[in-house]
Amino acid sequence: MAFVVNDRSYDPPDRKLVVICLDGSADEYLDAAFDRGRMPRLREIAATGYRGLARCAMPSFTNVNNTAIVSGAPPAVTGISGNYFLDTTTGQEVMMNDASFLRCPTILAAAGGEGSRVGIVTAKDKLREILSSGLTNGITVSVEKAAELDMSAHGFETAQTLVGEPGPSIYSADASLYVLKTGAALLERNLADFLYLSTTDYIQHSFSHDEAGALEFYTAIDKWIGRLVDTGADVALTADHGMNAKHLPDGSPNIIYLETELTAAFGKGINVLLPITDPYVVHHGALGSFATIHVPSGLDVTTVKDRIAGIDGVTEVHDRETAVRLLELPGDRIGELVALSGRDVVIGKTPEHHDLTVLEGALRSHGGRYEEMVPMILSRRLSPDYKAKAMGDLRNFDVFDLICNGTEGK
Ligand SMILES: [Zn+2]
C-alpha cells in the first residue's frame, strides 16, 4: 500500500507504526535522563535501533513542526508558518489554528485512504483539528477533550473510557503521559496501526534538563514508550523543537522589545508580529526567538533590516526572499523581514503587549536556531541507504520517511 504525498513516496512495512513527537524535547533532556538511568527502555531502543539528531522546520514552534512532520514537508509547502500571520489584504492578524490554513495533504490522511487504521492523539485540541485534516476514517483524540469527543463509532465511548482514567489538565506532565497512554490503549486493543502521538511542552517550559521535574517526567514517559514497543510496533521518536532558558541571571526574561526599538528609530508604522502567540500563554508569555516584521511602503526595507541586525541579541535577520529560500517559509505569510534571536534571548513587541505576570517561573522558550536540533530515535535499525541519508541534513519531518521506508527487515 505505497502512496505518494507532497512528492514523497511512502511504503510502510506490514507492522504497526508509531511516530511520537515529544514536544520541546531538546536532546539534552534525553541525555540527562539516560545518564541517570531514568530512561532504560528508550536507552535500549536507541542502542539497538537508531539514535541521531535532526533539524526541525523554522520557526522552531509547535504547530509549524507538527504540521511539517505529518506532511513530510517544510512550511513553504504546508503554509503553517506560526500560530499567527498578518493578512495584508485585510490588515487583520489571523490565527492559523484550523485546517483551512493547511495547504497540502498529510501522510496521515493518505495512509488512512490506503487502508491503514490511523490514530492521532494530541494534547491540545486545536492541533488535533489541523493534524486530522483530510482524514476520513481514523481515530482522533485530544487530551483536552478526552471526556467529550464521542468515540462510539470506534467501539469505545470516549478517550477517558478507553484509558480508564480522567483526562488531566493541559498544564501538567500528565497531559503528555495521557497522550502515550491513549496510544498504548489503541495499540493494545488493536484499534489502530498507524499512529501519530503528539505531547505538550509544559514540562520543558518549566524545567531544565537536569531538574527533578524534568527527570521525573522523562522517567514516566519511558515506561509508556516501553509499553508502546511491547505491543510489537515500530516506534520513532522526534521533537517539534528544543527549549532554552531565555532569562537574565536575576530570573527576569531577556527580551528585545523590537517594535518599541523600531518605532523609536523610524516612527510609527512598523508592525512586529510574534507568531508564537497562542491561547496557551502560561507557557511562554507570547515570547519566543522569532519575529516577522511588516515594514510600511514608505520605509526602505534594507535600512530597517540593517538597524535590526545591529541590535545586541539578534542573530539573524532576513528579507522575505531570503527567508523563503533559507528558512523554507511561505512568502505570503511572513512580513518584509524576519528576525531570530540568540540562545538566551527572546523577541517581544512592546512592553505593554506582554503580560509577564502569566509566566510561571523563569522564562524558557524556543522559536529560533538554538532550538533547531532535535532527537531522532527509531526502535529498528536503519537500512544502509537510510543510515547514509541520516548522516546528511536529516529533518524531523523525515520521520515518516524513516519509519515507513528506511528500516531494516521490510
Ligand atoms: Zn512545542
Residues whose N, C-alpha, C, O or C-beta is under 5 A from the ligand:
A	BS01	ZN	D23 G24 F61 T62 D201 D240
